[in-house]
Amino acid sequence: MKIPQKLQGVQRSFEYLQDPGHGWIKVPNTLLVRLGISQAISPYSYIRQFHSYLEEDCDAALFVEAMRYYGVIIKLRHRTARIRESRIRNYDRYPSPPNYELVRQSLLREYRQQEINIGA
């Protein structure tokens, strides 16, 4: 996998949005494409205009792994809706391809293999 040159060693901030039941990281759609993970996002995430809202249990972890793989330092800015459900739940579901889980597993194997190689 070719590393996007402009991402290496960069620090990026993202919003981590929560309601009483769940949380999402807000990520520009173009970054998902650039990282090569846009086809590995599940239908449990949401999309609205130019951003995707990656659900915290699976897709957010994949995003964080991809950013680590490319050497990007992530900072999360927390925003919590303590009383009501987030409006994110009303956005469109992410348009996942049928094989998104296979793509995800392949990417995660590659990321973990790099960690093994670095640690050896």
MOPAC internal coordinates of N, CA, C and O (Angstrom, degrees):
PM7 1SCF
backbone

  N    0.0000 0     0.00 0     0.00 0    0    0    0
  C    1.4439 1     0.00 0     0.00 0    1    0    0
  C    1.5254 1   109.08 1     0.00 0    2    1    0
  O    1.2310 1   119.72 1   -49.51 1    3    2    1
  N    1.2881 1   118.14 1   130.49 1    3    2    1
  C    1.4566 1   122.37 1  -179.20 1    5    3    2
  C    1.5236 1   109.91 1   -80.34 1    6    5    3
  O    1.2310 1   121.04 1   -50.14 1    7    6    5
  N    1.3270 1   115.61 1   129.86 1    7    6    5
  C    1.4546 1   120.95 1  -179.06 1    9    7    6
  C    1.5273 1   109.41 1   -80.95 1   10    9    7
  O    1.2310 1   120.13 1   -54.09 1   11   10    9
  N    1.3467 1   117.36 1   125.91 1   11   10    9
  C    1.4662 1   119.21 1   175.52 1   13   11   10
  C    1.5276 1   109.45 1   -62.65 1   14   13   11
  O    1.2310 1   120.04 1   -64.42 1   15   14   13
  N    1.3067 1   117.53 1   115.58 1   15   14   13
  C    1.4589 1   123.69 1  -174.29 1   17   15   14
  C    1.5317 1   113.29 1   -52.78 1   18   17   15
  O    1.2310 1   120.11 1   135.45 1   19   18   17
  N    1.3139 1   117.39 1   -44.55 1   19   18   17
  C    1.4570 1   119.94 1  -173.53 1   21   19   18
  C    1.5252 1   113.47 1   -71.88 1   22   21   19
  O    1.2310 1   119.57 1   172.38 1   23   22   21
  N    1.3074 1   118.43 1    -7.62 1   23   22   21
  C    1.4585 1   120.43 1  -179.66 1   25   23   22
  C    1.5180 1   113.04 1   -92.81 1   26   25   23
  O    1.2310 1   119.26 1   157.14 1   27   26   25
  N    1.3121 1   119.03 1   -22.86 1   27   26   25
  C    1.4555 1   122.08 1  -173.90 1   29   27   26
  C    1.5286 1   111.58 1   -61.77 1   30   29   27
  O    1.2310 1   120.95 1   -55.62 1   31   30   29
  N    1.3476 1   115.79 1   124.38 1   31   30   29
  C    1.4592 1   121.48 1   176.43 1   33   31   30
  C    1.5180 1   115.37 1    75.51 1   34   33   31
  O    1.2310 1   119.76 1  -173.20 1   35   34   33
  N    1.3036 1   118.06 1     6.80 1   35   34   33
  C    1.4556 1   122.60 1  -177.71 1   37   35   34
  C    1.5263 1   109.57 1   -86.82 1   38   37   35
  O    1.2310 1   120.61 1   -32.84 1   39   38   37
  N    1.3231 1   116.43 1   147.16 1   39   38   37
  C    1.4603 1   121.24 1   172.63 1   41   39   38
  C    1.5189 1   107.87 1  -104.63 1   42   41   39
  O    1.2310 1   120.38 1   -49.50 1   43   42   41
  N    1.3447 1   116.87 1   130.50 1   43   42   41
  C    1.4638 1   121.84 1  -179.12 1   45   43   42
  C    1.5160 1   109.88 1  -127.87 1   46   45   43
  O    1.2310 1   120.87 1   -36.33 1   47   46   45
  N    1.3217 1   115.93 1   143.67 1   47   46   45
  C    1.4587 1   122.46 1   176.50 1   49   47   46
  C    1.5181 1   110.08 1  -108.71 1   50   49   47
  O    1.2310 1   121.18 1   -37.84 1   51   50   49
  N    1.3305 1   115.34 1   142.16 1   51   50   49
  C    1.4575 1   121.75 1   179.05 1   53   51   50
  C    1.5215 1   108.43 1  -137.75 1   54   53   51
  O    1.2310 1   121.20 1   -27.46 1   55   54   53
  N    1.3178 1   115.32 1   152.54 1   55   54   53
  C    1.4517 1   120.06 1   176.18 1   57   55   54
  C    1.5260 1   109.84 1   -82.76 1   58   57   55
  O    1.2310 1   121.24 1   -46.15 1   59   58   57
  N    1.3193 1   115.24 1   133.85 1   59   58   57
  C    1.4608 1   121.82 1   172.17 1   61   59   58
  C    1.5248 1   105.34 1  -110.52 1   62   61   59
  O    1.2310 1   120.93 1   -69.44 1   63   62   61
  N    1.3230 1   115.83 1   110.56 1   63   62   61
  C    1.4549 1   122.30 1  -174.35 1   65   63   62
  C    1.5186 1   109.79 1  -104.22 1   66   65   63
  O    1.2310 1   120.57 1   -45.74 1   67   66   65
  N    1.3208 1   116.52 1   134.26 1   67   66   65
  C    1.4622 1   121.24 1  -178.00 1   69   67   66
  C    1.5165 1   110.77 1  -132.06 1   70   69   67
  O    1.2310 1   121.49 1   -30.54 1   71   70   69
  N    1.3247 1   114.76 1   149.46 1   71   70   69
  C    1.4548 1   120.76 1   165.16 1   73   71   70
  C    1.5252 1   105.57 1  -123.63 1   74   73   71
  O    1.2310 1   119.03 1     2.08 1   75   74   73
  N    1.3236 1   119.46 1  -177.92 1   75   74   73
  C    1.4667 1   118.89 1  -176.81 1   77   75   74
  C    1.5332 1   115.17 1   -59.12 1   78   77   75
  O    1.2310 1   119.65 1   161.52 1   79   78   77
  N    1.3458 1   118.28 1   -18.48 1   79   78   77
  C    1.4519 1   119.33 1  -176.14 1   81   79   78
  C    1.5165 1   117.00 1  -113.35 1   82   81   79
  O    1.2310 1   119.74 1   164.36 1   83   82   81
  N    1.3248 1   118.10 1   -15.64 1   83   82   81
  C    1.4579 1   118.81 1  -173.48 1   85   83   82
  C    1.5234 1   111.32 1  -161.18 1   86   85   83
  O    1.2310 1   121.07 1    -6.11 1   87   86   85
  N    1.3552 1   115.56 1   173.89 1   87   86   85
  C    1.4546 1   120.97 1   178.98 1   89   87   86
  C    1.5150 1   111.61 1  -145.86 1   90   89   87
  O    1.2310 1   120.82 1   -23.08 1   91   90   89
  N    1.3462 1   116.04 1   156.92 1   91   90   89
  C    1.4585 1   122.98 1  -177.22 1   93   91   90
  C    1.5224 1   109.67 1  -144.88 1   94   93   91
  O    1.2310 1   120.86 1   -32.50 1   95   94   93
  N    1.3259 1   115.96 1   147.50 1   95   94   93
  C    1.4661 1   120.91 1   169.91 1   97   95   94
  C    1.5236 1   107.12 1  -101.05 1   98   97   95
  O    1.2310 1   120.57 1   -51.49 1   99   98   97
  N    1.3237 1   116.51 1   128.51 1   99   98   97
  C    1.4621 1   122.52 1   179.07 1  101   99   98
  C    1.5245 1   108.74 1   -86.27 1  102  101   99
  O    1.2310 1   120.99 1   -59.28 1  103  102  101
  N    1.3472 1   115.71 1   120.72 1  103  102  101
  C    1.4626 1   121.77 1  -173.89 1  105  103  102
  C    1.5331 1   109.75 1  -132.73 1  106  105  103
  O    1.2310 1   119.73 1   -44.77 1  107  106  105
  N    1.3288 1   118.13 1   135.23 1  107  106  105
  C    1.4711 1   118.98 1   175.06 1  109  107  106
  C    1.5323 1   110.66 1   -60.87 1  110  109  107
  O    1.2310 1   120.73 1   -42.70 1  111  110  109
  N    1.3162 1   116.20 1   137.30 1  111  110  109
  C    1.4657 1   120.73 1   179.31 1  113  111  110
  C    1.5211 1   111.81 1   -58.52 1  114  113  111
  O    1.2310 1   120.38 1   143.97 1  115  114  113
  N    1.3234 1   116.87 1   -36.03 1  115  114  113
  C    1.4671 1   120.33 1  -179.40 1  117  115  114
  C    1.5239 1   111.50 1   -63.04 1  118  117  115
  O    1.2310 1   120.34 1   148.03 1  119  118  117
  N    1.3341 1   116.96 1   -31.97 1  119  118  117
  C    1.4667 1   119.71 1   179.11 1  121  119  118
  C    1.5276 1   110.79 1   -70.89 1  122  121  119
  O    1.2310 1   120.21 1   142.84 1  123  122  121
  N    1.3262 1   117.21 1   -37.16 1  123  122  121
  C    1.4699 1   119.53 1   176.55 1  125  123  122
  C    1.5231 1   110.59 1   -60.37 1  126  125  123
  O    1.2310 1   120.71 1   138.85 1  127  126  125
  N    1.3293 1   116.25 1   -41.15 1  127  126  125
  C    1.4699 1   121.04 1   178.40 1  129  127  126
  C    1.5199 1   109.72 1   -66.32 1  130  129  127
  O    1.2310 1   120.91 1   134.20 1  131  130  129
  N    1.3175 1   115.87 1   -45.80 1  131  130  129
  C    1.4655 1   120.84 1  -177.95 1  133  131  130
  C    1.5285 1   112.18 1   -61.72 1  134  133  131
  O    1.2310 1   120.82 1   144.27 1  135  134  133
  N    1.3342 1   116.03 1   -35.73 1  135  134  133
  C    1.4609 1   120.80 1   178.37 1  137  135  134
  C    1.5219 1   112.68 1   -77.65 1  138  137  135
  O    1.2310 1   120.64 1   165.10 1  139  138  137
  N    1.3272 1   116.39 1   -14.90 1  139  138  137
  C    1.4591 1   120.29 1  -178.99 1  141  139  138
  C    1.5192 1   113.81 1    81.49 1  142  141  139
  O    1.2310 1   120.09 1  -159.24 1  143  142  141
  N    1.3369 1   117.43 1    20.76 1  143  142  141
  C    1.4655 1   119.86 1  -177.91 1  145  143  142
  C    1.5295 1   113.11 1  -112.89 1  146  145  143
  O    1.2310 1   119.43 1  -176.09 1  147  146  145
  N    1.2965 1   118.69 1     3.91 1  147  146  145
  C    1.4671 1   120.62 1  -176.24 1  149  147  146
  C    1.5251 1   112.79 1   -61.48 1  150  149  147
  O    1.2310 1   119.82 1   152.15 1  151  150  149
  N    1.3219 1   117.94 1   -27.85 1  151  150  149
  C    1.4631 1   121.45 1   179.55 1  153  151  150
  C    1.5249 1   112.80 1   -89.54 1  154  153  151
  O    1.2310 1   120.65 1  -176.26 1  155  154  153
  N    1.3477 1   116.36 1     3.74 1  155  154  153
  C    1.4678 1   121.05 1  -178.84 1  157  155  154
  C    1.5273 1   112.39 1  -112.71 1  158  157  155
  O    1.2310 1   120.30 1  -174.55 1  159  158  157
  N    1.3164 1   117.03 1     5.45 1  159  158  157
  C    1.4649 1   121.43 1  -178.74 1  161  159  158
  C    1.5344 1   109.29 1   -84.99 1  162  161  159
  O    1.2310 1   120.76 1   -42.10 1  163  162  161
  N    1.3130 1   116.16 1   137.90 1  163  162  161
  C    1.4675 1   121.77 1  -175.83 1  165  163  162
  C    1.5352 1   111.90 1   -82.45 1  166  165  163
  O    1.2310 1   120.81 1   -14.98 1  167  166  165
  N    1.3236 1   116.06 1   165.02 1  167  166  165
  C    1.4659 1   119.79 1   175.80 1  169  167  166
  C    1.5329 1   112.70 1   -74.82 1  170  169  167
  O    1.2310 1   119.88 1  -175.96 1  171  170  169
  N    1.3341 1   117.83 1     4.04 1  171  170  169
  C    1.4624 1   121.40 1   176.72 1  173  171  170
  C    1.5244 1   111.45 1   -86.52 1  174  173  171
  O    1.2310 1   120.50 1   172.66 1  175  174  173
  N    1.3275 1   116.65 1    -7.34 1  175  174  173
  C    1.4591 1   121.79 1   173.58 1  177  175  174
  C    1.5212 1   108.52 1   -94.04 1  178  177  175
  O    1.2310 1   121.34 1    -9.12 1  179  178  177
  N    1.3061 1   115.05 1   170.88 1  179  178  177
  C    1.4616 1   120.96 1  -176.87 1  181  179  178
  C    1.5220 1   110.74 1  -124.84 1  182  181  179
  O    1.2310 1   120.99 1   -16.81 1  183  182  181
  N    1.3286 1   115.72 1   163.19 1  183  182  181
  C    1.4570 1   121.35 1   179.81 1  185  183  182
  C    1.5241 1   108.86 1  -140.17 1  186  185  183
  O    1.2310 1   121.14 1   -39.22 1  187  186  185
  N    1.3181 1   115.43 1   140.78 1  187  186  185
  C    1.4643 1   121.02 1   176.05 1  189  187  186
  C    1.5177 1   107.58 1  -150.45 1  190  189  187
  O    1.2310 1   121.18 1   -63.35 1  191  190  189
  N    1.3109 1   115.35 1   116.65 1  191  190  189
  C    1.4575 1   123.27 1  -179.95 1  193  191  190
  C    1.5274 1   110.94 1    53.74 1  194  193  191
  O    1.2310 1   119.80 1    68.93 1  195  194  193
  N    1.3093 1   118.00 1  -111.07 1  195  194  193
  C    1.4610 1   121.82 1  -171.63 1  197  195  194
  C    1.5254 1   114.26 1   -99.38 1  198  197  195
  O    1.2310 1   120.55 1  -173.68 1  199  198  197
  N    1.3394 1   116.54 1     6.32 1  199  198  197
  C    1.4619 1   119.92 1  -177.12 1  201  199  198
  C    1.5270 1   111.59 1  -130.06 1  202  201  199
  O    1.2310 1   121.92 1   -30.23 1  203  202  201
  N    1.3208 1   113.93 1   149.77 1  203  202  201
  C    1.4551 1   121.11 1   170.91 1  205  203  202
  C    1.5181 1   107.52 1  -112.01 1  206  205  203
  O    1.2310 1   121.43 1   -29.02 1  207  206  205
  N    1.3189 1   114.87 1   150.98 1  207  206  205
  C    1.4525 1   122.33 1  -179.14 1  209  207  206
  C    1.5293 1   106.03 1  -117.47 1  210  209  207
  O    1.2310 1   121.36 1   -80.99 1  211  210  209
  N    1.3231 1   115.00 1    99.01 1  211  210  209
  C    1.4566 1   121.59 1  -171.51 1  213  211  210
  C    1.5171 1   110.86 1   -82.58 1  214  213  211
  O    1.2310 1   121.01 1   -59.59 1  215  214  213
  N    1.3449 1   115.68 1   120.41 1  215  214  213
  C    1.4573 1   119.69 1  -177.07 1  217  215  214
  C    1.5242 1   110.22 1   -63.31 1  218  217  215
  O    1.2310 1   121.96 1   -34.67 1  219  218  217
  N    1.3260 1   113.85 1   145.33 1  219  218  217
  C    1.4596 1   120.64 1  -168.89 1  221  219  218
  C    1.5203 1   115.53 1   -68.88 1  222  221  219
  O    1.2310 1   119.41 1   154.06 1  223  222  221
  N    1.3194 1   118.73 1   -25.94 1  223  222  221
  C    1.4602 1   120.21 1  -172.76 1  225  223  222
  C    1.5233 1   114.19 1   -76.81 1  226  225  223
  O    1.2310 1   119.74 1   149.36 1  227  226  225
  N    1.3078 1   118.10 1   -30.64 1  227  226  225
  C    1.4587 1   119.30 1  -173.30 1  229  227  226
  C    1.5351 1   112.04 1  -135.61 1  230  229  227
  O    1.2310 1   120.49 1   122.68 1  231  230  229
  N    1.3147 1   116.68 1   -57.32 1  231  230  229
  C    1.4647 1   120.21 1  -174.12 1  233  231  230
  C    1.5230 1   113.28 1   -68.05 1  234  233  231
  O    1.2310 1   120.39 1   142.33 1  235  234  233
  N    1.3247 1   116.86 1   -37.67 1  235  234  233
  C    1.4622 1   119.55 1   177.57 1  237  235  234
  C    1.5266 1   110.44 1   -63.30 1  238  237  235
  O    1.2310 1   120.62 1   140.54 1  239  238  237
  N    1.3338 1   116.43 1   -39.46 1  239  238  237
  C    1.4709 1   120.42 1   178.45 1  241  239  238
  C    1.5269 1   111.02 1   -64.03 1  242  241  239
  O    1.2310 1   120.31 1   140.06 1  243  242  241
  N    1.3268 1   117.01 1   -39.94 1  243  242  241
  C    1.4666 1   120.52 1   176.94 1  245  243  242
  C    1.5214 1   110.29 1   -62.15 1  246  245  243
  O    1.2310 1   120.57 1   136.34 1  247  246  245
  N    1.3232 1   116.51 1   -43.66 1  247  246  245
  C    1.4628 1   121.64 1   178.61 1  249  247  246
  C    1.5338 1   111.00 1   -59.96 1  250  249  247
  O    1.2310 1   120.63 1   133.41 1  251  250  249
  N    1.3235 1   116.39 1   -46.59 1  251  250  249
  C    1.4645 1   120.46 1   179.56 1  253  251  250
  C    1.5250 1   110.53 1   -62.40 1  254  253  251
  O    1.2310 1   120.01 1   137.72 1  255  254  253
  N    1.3355 1   117.59 1   -42.28 1  255  254  253
  C    1.4735 1   121.33 1   177.06 1  257  255  254
  C    1.5257 1   111.34 1   -60.69 1  258  257  255
  O    1.2310 1   120.63 1   137.18 1  259  258  257
  N    1.3246 1   116.40 1   -42.82 1  259  258  257
  C    1.4721 1   120.25 1   179.71 1  261  259  258
  C    1.5243 1   110.57 1   -63.83 1  262  261  259
  O    1.2310 1   120.53 1   137.36 1  263  262  261
  N    1.3156 1   116.59 1   -42.64 1  263  262  261
  C    1.4697 1   119.61 1   179.81 1  265  263  262
  C    1.5359 1   110.48 1   -65.17 1  266  265  263
  O    1.2310 1   120.19 1   139.07 1  267  266  265
  N    1.3146 1   117.25 1   -40.93 1  267  266  265
  C    1.4720 1   120.63 1   176.19 1  269  267  266
  C    1.5245 1   110.59 1   -61.95 1  270  269  267
  O    1.2310 1   120.74 1   138.49 1  271  270  269
  N    1.3283 1   116.19 1   -41.51 1  271  270  269
  C    1.4596 1   121.88 1   179.61 1  273  271  270
  C    1.5258 1   110.61 1   -56.33 1  274  273  271
  O    1.2310 1   121.03 1   141.13 1  275  274  273
  N    1.3304 1   115.63 1   -38.87 1  275  274  273
  C    1.4636 1   120.77 1  -179.41 1  277  275  274
  C    1.5199 1   113.12 1   -90.87 1  278  277  275
  O    1.2310 1   119.81 1  -173.68 1  279  278  277
  N    1.3159 1   117.97 1     6.32 1  279  278  277
  C    1.4620 1   121.40 1   175.52 1  281  279  278
  C    1.5165 1   114.85 1    78.42 1  282  281  279
  O    1.2310 1   119.77 1  -157.98 1  283  282  281
  N    1.3070 1   118.05 1    22.02 1  283  282  281
  C    1.4574 1   121.62 1  -179.34 1  285  283  282
  C    1.5245 1   109.53 1   -93.69 1  286  285  283
  O    1.2310 1   120.90 1   -45.54 1  287  286  285
  N    1.3084 1   115.88 1   134.46 1  287  286  285
  C    1.4557 1   122.39 1   177.13 1  289  287  286
  C    1.5320 1   107.68 1   -91.56 1  290  289  287
  O    1.2310 1   120.43 1   -53.03 1  291  290  289
  N    1.3237 1   116.77 1   126.97 1  291  290  289
  C    1.4645 1   121.51 1  -177.21 1  293  291  290
  C    1.5229 1   110.53 1  -105.84 1  294  293  291
  O    1.2310 1   121.42 1   -44.62 1  295  294  293
  N    1.3086 1   114.89 1   135.38 1  295  294  293
  C    1.4703 1   121.55 1   169.92 1  297  295  294
  C    1.5130 1   106.86 1  -120.39 1  298  297  295
  O    1.2310 1   120.40 1   -44.78 1  299  298  297
  N    1.3231 1   116.85 1   135.22 1  299  298  297
  C    1.4572 1   121.54 1   179.62 1  301  299  298
  C    1.5247 1   109.86 1  -108.29 1  302  301  299
  O    1.2310 1   121.54 1   -47.74 1  303  302  301
  N    1.3365 1   114.67 1   132.26 1  303  302  301
  C    1.4589 1   121.66 1   173.63 1  305  303  302
  C    1.5276 1   106.79 1   -99.61 1  306  305  303
  O    1.2310 1   120.02 1   -65.62 1  307  306  305
  N    1.3040 1   117.58 1   114.38 1  307  306  305
  C    1.4676 1   122.50 1  -174.79 1  309  307  306
  C    1.5276 1   111.45 1   -83.07 1  310  309  307
  O    1.2310 1   121.70 1   -46.61 1  311  310  309
  N    1.3342 1   114.35 1   133.39 1  311  310  309
  C    1.4682 1   122.58 1   172.42 1  313  311  310
  C    1.5156 1   107.19 1  -133.75 1  314  313  311
  O    1.2310 1   120.80 1   -54.18 1  315  314  313
  N    1.3335 1   116.08 1   125.82 1  315  314  313
  C    1.4584 1   120.30 1  -175.39 1  317  315  314
  C    1.5228 1   110.82 1  -123.72 1  318  317  315
  O    1.2310 1   121.38 1   -48.43 1  319  318  317
  N    1.3296 1   114.97 1   131.57 1  319  318  317
  C    1.4617 1   121.93 1   169.96 1  321  319  318
  C    1.5235 1   105.09 1   -97.79 1  322  321  319
  O    1.2310 1   119.96 1   -79.05 1  323  322  321
  N    1.3127 1   117.68 1   100.95 1  323  322  321
  C    1.4669 1   121.50 1  -170.84 1  325  323  322
  C    1.5243 1   113.97 1   -79.11 1  326  325  323
  O    1.2310 1   119.84 1   153.68 1  327  326  325
  N    1.3089 1   117.91 1   -26.32 1  327  326  325
  C    1.4579 1   120.20 1  -171.74 1  329  327  326
  C    1.5203 1   113.26 1  -100.50 1  330  329  327
  O    1.2310 1   119.90 1   143.01 1  331  330  329
  N    1.3070 1   117.79 1   -36.99 1  331  330  329
  C    1.4703 1   120.47 1  -172.04 1  333  331  330
  C    1.5199 1   110.99 1  -125.19 1  334  333  331
  O    1.2310 1   121.13 1   -10.68 1  335  334  333
  N    1.3231 1   115.44 1   169.32 1  335  334  333
  C    1.4586 1   120.30 1   175.16 1  337  335  334
  C    1.5206 1   109.99 1   -71.27 1  338  337  335
  O    1.2310 1   121.27 1   -32.61 1  339  338  337
  N    1.3064 1   115.17 1   147.39 1  339  338  337
  C    1.4561 1   120.86 1   178.49 1  341  339  338
  C    1.5269 1   110.96 1   -70.40 1  342  341  339
  O    1.2310 1   120.77 1   -31.77 1  343  342  341
  N    1.3136 1   116.13 1   148.23 1  343  342  341
  C    1.4722 1   120.53 1   176.43 1  345  343  342
  C    1.5258 1   111.46 1   -68.19 1  346  345  343
  O    1.2310 1   120.46 1   165.30 1  347  346  345
  N    1.3203 1   116.72 1   -14.70 1  347  346  345
  C    1.4706 1   120.66 1   177.11 1  349  347  346
  C    1.5267 1   110.04 1   -55.21 1  350  349  347
  O    1.2310 1   120.11 1   145.06 1  351  350  349
  N    1.3110 1   117.40 1   -34.94 1  351  350  349
  C    1.4602 1   121.60 1  -179.20 1  353  351  350
  C    1.5338 1   112.89 1   -62.28 1  354  353  351
  O    1.2310 1   120.56 1   164.58 1  355  354  353
  N    1.3239 1   116.54 1   -15.42 1  355  354  353
  C    1.4710 1   121.27 1   178.16 1  357  355  354
  C    1.5270 1   112.96 1   -96.13 1  358  357  355
  O    1.2310 1   120.05 1   175.89 1  359  358  357
  N    1.3311 1   117.50 1    -4.11 1  359  358  357
  C    1.4619 1   121.05 1   178.32 1  361  359  358
  C    1.5274 1   109.49 1   -74.38 1  362  361  359
  O    1.2310 1   120.87 1   -10.88 1  363  362  361
  N    1.3190 1   115.95 1   169.12 1  363  362  361
  C    1.4666 1   120.74 1   176.84 1  365  363  362
  C    1.5212 1   110.10 1   -68.74 1  366  365  363
  O    1.2310 1   121.15 1   -34.77 1  367  366  365
  N    1.3254 1   115.41 1   145.23 1  367  366  365
  C    1.4666 1   120.11 1   173.60 1  369  367  366
  C    1.5227 1   109.35 1   -66.78 1  370  369  367
  O    1.2310 1   120.81 1   -31.19 1  371  370  369
  N    1.3151 1   116.05 1   148.81 1  371  370  369
  C    1.4630 1   120.42 1   177.64 1  373  371  370
  C    1.5337 1   109.08 1   -62.76 1  374  373  371
  O    1.2310 1   120.10 1   -45.83 1  375  374  373
  N    1.3372 1   117.42 1   134.17 1  375  374  373
  C    1.4824 1   120.58 1  -177.99 1  377  375  374
  C    1.5318 1   111.92 1   -78.70 1  378  377  375
  O    1.2310 1   120.48 1  -104.59 1  379  378  377
  N    1.2933 1   116.69 1    75.41 1  379  378  377
  C    1.4667 1   122.44 1  -176.73 1  381  379  378
  C    1.5170 1   111.24 1   -74.22 1  382  381  379
  O    1.2310 1   120.65 1   -39.93 1  383  382  381
  N    1.3357 1   116.36 1   140.07 1  383  382  381
  C    1.4692 1   118.55 1   173.38 1  385  383  382
  C    1.5289 1   109.29 1   -73.36 1  386  385  383
  O    1.2310 1   119.78 1   -20.49 1  387  386  385
  N    1.3141 1   118.02 1   159.51 1  387  386  385
  C    1.4706 1   120.89 1  -179.13 1  389  387  386
  C    1.5328 1   114.13 1   -57.60 1  390  389  387
  O    1.2310 1   120.16 1   150.46 1  391  390  389
  N    1.3218 1   117.31 1   -29.54 1  391  390  389
  C    1.4687 1   120.85 1  -176.57 1  393  391  390
  C    1.5307 1   113.18 1   -99.27 1  394  393  391
  O    1.2310 1   119.94 1  -157.58 1  395  394  393
  N    1.3337 1   117.72 1    22.42 1  395  394  393
  C    1.4649 1   119.98 1  -174.89 1  397  395  394
  C    1.5303 1   112.18 1   -56.40 1  398  397  395
  O    1.2310 1   119.76 1   144.72 1  399  398  397
  N    1.3225 1   118.06 1   -35.28 1  399  398  397
  C    1.4622 1   120.60 1  -177.84 1  401  399  398
  C    1.5330 1   111.13 1   -67.76 1  402  401  399
  O    1.2310 1   119.73 1   141.62 1  403  402  401
  N    1.3137 1   118.12 1   -38.38 1  403  402  401
  C    1.4763 1   121.41 1   176.59 1  405  403  402
  C    1.5223 1   111.10 1   -64.76 1  406  405  403
  O    1.2310 1   120.94 1   138.02 1  407  406  405
  N    1.3268 1   115.80 1   -41.98 1  407  406  405
  C    1.4724 1   120.57 1   178.41 1  409  407  406
  C    1.5170 1   109.32 1   -63.12 1  410  409  407
  O    1.2310 1   120.31 1   135.67 1  411  410  409
  N    1.3341 1   117.01 1   -44.33 1  411  410  409
  C    1.4651 1   121.85 1   179.79 1  413  411  410
  C    1.5272 1   110.83 1   -59.12 1  414  413  411
  O    1.2310 1   120.28 1   132.41 1  415  414  413
  N    1.3317 1   117.06 1   -47.59 1  415  414  413
  C    1.4581 1   120.91 1  -178.39 1  417  415  414
  C    1.5247 1   111.72 1   -62.61 1  418  417  415
  O    1.2310 1   120.68 1   140.86 1  419  418  417
  N    1.3122 1   116.31 1   -39.14 1  419  418  417
  C    1.4669 1   120.73 1   178.05 1  421  419  418
  C    1.5312 1   110.86 1   -63.53 1  422  421  419
  O    1.2310 1   120.56 1   134.81 1  423  422  421
  N    1.3179 1   116.54 1   -45.19 1  423  422  421
  C    1.4683 1   120.33 1   178.95 1  425  423  422
  C    1.5220 1   111.46 1   -63.25 1  426  425  423
  O    1.2310 1   120.26 1   135.02 1  427  426  425
  N    1.3130 1   117.10 1   -44.98 1  427  426  425
  C    1.4621 1   120.29 1  -179.40 1  429  427  426
  C    1.5246 1   111.74 1   -62.68 1  430  429  427
  O    1.2310 1   120.33 1   141.89 1  431  430  429
  N    1.3399 1   116.98 1   -38.11 1  431  430  429
  C    1.4764 1   119.95 1   175.64 1  433  431  430
  C    1.5293 1   110.15 1   -60.95 1  434  433  431
  O    1.2310 1   120.73 1   136.83 1  435  434  433
  N    1.3167 1   116.22 1   -43.17 1  435  434  433
  C    1.4689 1   119.79 1   179.98 1  437  435  434
  C    1.5233 1   111.14 1   -63.98 1  438  437  435
  O    1.2310 1   120.11 1   136.03 1  439  438  437
  N    1.3309 1   117.39 1   -43.97 1  439  438  437
  C    1.4634 1   120.66 1   179.54 1  441  439  438
  C    1.5281 1   110.66 1   -62.27 1  442  441  439
  O    1.2310 1   120.74 1   136.49 1  443  442  441
  N    1.3164 1   116.19 1   -43.51 1  443  442  441
  C    1.4694 1   119.95 1  -178.70 1  445  443  442
  C    1.5187 1   111.98 1   -69.18 1  446  445  443
  O    1.2310 1   120.27 1   145.53 1  447  446  445
  N    1.3218 1   117.08 1   -34.47 1  447  446  445
  C    1.4624 1   120.73 1   177.34 1  449  447  446
  C    1.5223 1   110.46 1   -63.02 1  450  449  447
  O    1.2310 1   120.20 1   140.83 1  451  450  449
  N    1.3145 1   117.23 1   -39.17 1  451  450  449
  C    1.4570 1   120.47 1   177.88 1  453  451  450
  C    1.5286 1   109.81 1   -62.69 1  454  453  451
  O    1.2310 1   119.73 1   138.37 1  455  454  453
  N    1.3413 1   118.11 1   -41.63 1  455  454  453
  C    1.4564 1   120.90 1   178.83 1  457  455  454
  C    1.5188 1   110.55 1   -62.26 1  458  457  455
  O    1.2310 1   119.80 1   139.95 1  459  458  457
  N    1.3229 1   117.98 1   -40.05 1  459  458  457
  C    1.4582 1   122.38 1   178.24 1  461  459  458
  C    1.5245 1   110.07 1   -63.38 1  462  461  459
  O    1.2310 1   120.64 1   135.00 1  463  462  461
  N    1.3318 1   116.38 1   -45.00 1  463  462  461
  C    1.4615 1   121.30 1  -179.17 1  465  463  462
  C    1.5281 1   111.81 1   -64.13 1  466  465  463
  O    1.2310 1   120.65 1   141.39 1  467  466  465
  N    1.3238 1   116.36 1   -38.61 1  467  466  465
  C    1.4602 1   120.37 1   179.61 1  469  467  466
  C    1.5270 1   110.17 1   -69.01 1  470  469  467
  O    1.2310 1   120.52 1   140.72 1  471  470  469
  N    1.3321 1   116.62 1   -39.28 1  471  470  469
  C    1.4557 1   121.42 1  -177.71 1  473  471  470
  C    1.5217 1   113.86 1   -74.63 1  474  473  471
  O    1.2310 1   120.39 1   162.41 1  475  474  473
  N    1.3170 1   116.86 1   -17.59 1  475  474  473
  C    1.4738 1   120.16 1  -175.45 1  477  475  474
  C    1.5084 1   112.40 1   -76.63 1  478  477  475
  O    1.2310 1   120.10 1   180.00 1  479  478  477

